[in-house]
Amino acid sequence: MTKRDNEFERYVVEDVLGEIPGITSRAMFSGFGIYKKGIIFAIIAEGELYFKVDEKTEADYKAHGSRPFTYEMPGGKKTMLSYWLLPEEIMENSEELPEWVDAAVAASKRAKGAKKKR
């Protein structure tokens, strides 16, 4: 993992997501968690922004040629999280971006709900 990128985190929170109410961030591992009104919906890892994805939203990311966040565990095993790279064209689109944020928040809520049912 790479060193935490505070400059990219500030850019994401202040510039990219700055117009969306309720956005905060918190350092986690070697990156950051991005929250909307206390619900994590994105991560910054290795200098890239990933949004929470589930079966209802994954197709949108695939359609934009996105990829999931993966990392290598000790011993070489690859692990894939349910966070996908936010497509650059969405990151730069102030009209579409809030919809993607809301969809990622909803995916995070659904995932939390599924965990509670277990």
Sequence and secondary structure as in RCSB ss.txt:
>XXXX:A:sequence
MTKRDNEFERYVVEDVLGEIPGITSRAMFSGFGIYKKGIIFAIIAEGELYFKVDEKTEADYKAHGSRPFTYEMPG
GKKTMLSYWLLPEEIMENSEELPEWVDAAVAASKRAKGAKKKR
>XXXX:A:secstr
     HHHHHIIIIIISTTSTTEEEEEETTEEEEEETTEEEEEEETTEEEEE  TTTHHHHHHTT  EEEEE TT
S EEEEEEEE  HHHHT TTTHHHHHHHHHHHHHHHHHHHHH 
